Amino acid sequence: MIIGFNFNKLNIERKKPLVKGMKVAYDLDISNVNDEEFPLANKDQGVLTMEFDYSVKYNPDIAEVLMSGTVNYMLPKEEAKKVMAVWSKTKKLPKNVSVPVINRILDRCNIKALELEQDLSLPTHLPMPSVNVSQIKQEKSKTPDKHIG
C-alpha cells in the first residue's frame, strides 16, 4: 500500500523555439529502493522508499521536464525483506509492488508535467481530449432543442 509520495526536484527548461516535426519522449526510472524505518508502521510492517526519476524531452534538444522524488510503500516486514533481496540482485521489483507504484508516479508526474508545460507554452506530452465541429453537429441533430426563451 502506498503511504507517501514526495517530489524532491521539479525542473523545466525551454532551450530553443519550437520546431515543426519535433519529437516528444518521456521516461520513468526507479533508481533506488531502501528499507526505511517509518514511525507510524507497526512492528510487523516494513516500509520501502523508492526513488524515481521522470523526464519529458522535446527533441531535438528544444526543452525538457525533469522530476525526481520518492514513493513510500508499506507491506508486511517479511515481504519487504524479500523485495529488497530481489532488488539488490536484479534492480527489479515484483509486479504486485511495481504496478501500483509506477501508476502513482505516472499519475502525479503527468499532471505536474502538463501544468509546467502550459507555463512555458510547450505542447502537451500526452494527447488531450478535444471536440471537433462534426461531433457538435451530430450531437445537435440527435437531441431536439428544448430551450425556451
N, C-alpha and C positions, 0 to 999 in steps of 0.2 A: 504494500500500500504506500502510495506517495504521501509523504507528510510535510514536504517542504520544497520550495523552488525559489532560487535567487539568481538574479543577474549580477555578475561581477564586472562585466565590461560591455558597453554599448558604443560602437563606433561606426560612423558612416562618413564616407568621403566621396565627393564628386571631383574627379580629376580633370575631366575633359568634357566638352559639349557632347550631347547625344549624337549618334551617327546612325544612318539608315543601315539596317541589316545587323545591328549589334546582337549579341547573344547573351542570355542571362542564365547563369548556372548557380545552383545552391548546393551546399554540402553540410552534413552534420557528422560530428565525430565525438564519441565518448572517449575522452583522452585518459581518464584515470578513474579508479574506483578505490575507495578507502572504507574500512570498517571503523565507524566512529562511535564514541561514547555519546549517548544522547540522554540528557537529564530526564526527559519525560517518558522514556521507554521503560517497560518492565524488565526485570532481570532475565526473563526468558525471550526477550526480543532483541534483535540486532538491527542496527541502522547502517545502511550503506550510503555513502556520499559519492555521487557520480559527477565528475567534472565533464563539461561538454564545451565544444566549440562549434559555432554555426556561422556560415558565411553565405552571402549572396554576392556574386561577382558579375558585373556588367562588362563584357569583353567586346572589343579589345581595350583593356585597361582604362575603362571610362569611369567606373565607380565601383565601390564595394561597401557592403554592410558586414560588420564583424560583431559577433556577440559571444560571450562566454559566461558560464555560470555553473551552478550546482543543483542537483536534484537529490533530496533525501528520501530513501526508500526503506520502509520498515518491514521486517519479516521475522519469522522465528530464528532465534540465535543459531541453531544448528544449520538451518538452510543458508543463513548469511555466511557461515564458515565455508559451506560447500561452494557458494557462488564466488567467494574470494579465492578459493583454491583453483577453480576453473579460470577465473580472470587472471590470476598470477601466471598460469601456464599458457593460456591461449589468447588473452586480451579480448575474450568474447563473454557475453552474458547469456544466460539461458533465456529462452523466448518468454517465459512467464514473467520475467523481470524486464527484459529489454523492450517488449512491445508497449506496455503502459508508460514506461519512462520515455521512450522515443516519441510516442504520441503526445505526451505532455510537453516535451521540449518543442516539437513542431508547432503545437497549438500556440504556445506562448511566443516563440520566436517569429513565426509567420505573421502574427498580429502586430508585434512590435516592429518588424521589418516593413510592413505595409505603412505603418504610421511614419516611420523615418523616411521611407521613400517618398511619401507625399510631401514631407517637409522640404526635401531637396528637389522636388519636381521630377523625380525619376519615374519611369513606367513601373507598374507593379510586377513583381517577380512571379505572381500567380494570376491566372485568368480571373477576372472579376465578372460576376453576373451582369448582364445588360439586357435591355429591352430594345427591340427594333420596331420600326413603323409597321411592318406587316403583322407582327404579333398584336399590336394595339388595334389594328383594323379588324383582325379576326375576332378578338375579344368583344369589340363593339357590335359586330354583326351577330354574335351568339346571344347576347343579352339585350333585351329591349331597354331603351332609356326610360326609366321610371321617374326621372326628376320632374318635379312640378315647381315652376316658378323660376 
